[in-house]
Amino acid sequence: MPLLDLNPAFNDFNFTAVWKPTVMPGPREDEFIELVHRARCGDTDAQWKIADTMYCTLSRETFDLFQHLHGPVGISYREWFFEKLTFFLWTLPYDVVSATRFKDDKFEYIQADLPLEEGFHIISSWGEVVQPEDIESAFRPEDNDCGMWFELVAAVSGAADNRFDVLLGWLRGHGKASPSSERRRRGWKKNQKRDSIIASGLLGGRHRGAICGDLDANHIPFLPALVALGLASWVAGWADDKGRQVIQQLFAKTRAKL
């Protein structure tokens, strides 16, 4: 559970470009746990969705939206950042989930790993938890970076039996990151939202034209080459023969990073 006694909607108030934050929030806490399970099964698309959820949810824009819809809540953006990050980092290495169901007019409660028997609803996850000082020594709110979160998610979900140790080691190593790793993160950060949307779409099997629609819906700046062709949107670029070649090259470069 979070360290502060926040609004009951706190754990479910997450956003991702895939879930279209302009339409509805998501994933909820139970959906996030299911994404973690899929990531552990080798689903790269789920790993990207987790990273994108962390990136979007940890933003100041999401904090402001939470305050508008559920507030005012007496916490700062910095406190929001670490409360939400704590929720994510406590969930990634979970051991079991708590779940309930009614069957034959009887209430049932279990603690088990996924997948669950039909009818069970996930309540929360349980396991060894990283301490606040380890989190706060590794990150600052301005470090919010989709590419960095993907590296973390891939490392933890790829561990077979020692996910908590991998998480703790990653956090402590990140706190001592080398200048070269800092430069790599800055390089990703420039286009991280654009690349995250493209990567999620490609891994999810979306049509390229639909991905262009996602880029327009999220107000992603156009490529200079598209502007030079007189094209005013990603969708228009996809409909144009020369524009499509430019976008295909971008998609191919993004795919090569996966």
Secondary structure as GFF3:
##gff-version 3
##sequence-region A 1 258
A	DSSP	alpha_helix	29	40	.	.	.	ID=ss1
A	DSSP	alpha_helix	44	57	.	.	.	ID=ss2
A	DSSP	alpha_helix	60	70	.	.	.	ID=ss3
A	DSSP	alpha_helix	77	91	.	.	.	ID=ss4
A	DSSP	beta_strand	96	103	.	.	.	ID=ss5
A	DSSP	beta_strand	106	112	.	.	.	ID=ss6
A	DSSP	beta_strand	121	126	.	.	.	ID=ss7
A	DSSP	alpha_helix	132	138	.	.	.	ID=ss8
A	DSSP	three_ten_helix	141	143	.	.	.	ID=ss9
A	DSSP	alpha_helix	146	157	.	.	.	ID=ss10
A	DSSP	alpha_helix	163	174	.	.	.	ID=ss11
A	DSSP	alpha_helix	179	189	.	.	.	ID=ss12
A	DSSP	alpha_helix	192	203	.	.	.	ID=ss13
A	DSSP	alpha_helix	208	217	.	.	.	ID=ss14
A	DSSP	alpha_helix	224	228	.	.	.	ID=ss15
A	DSSP	alpha_helix	234	239	.	.	.	ID=ss16
A	DSSP	alpha_helix	241	257	.	.	.	ID=ss17
###
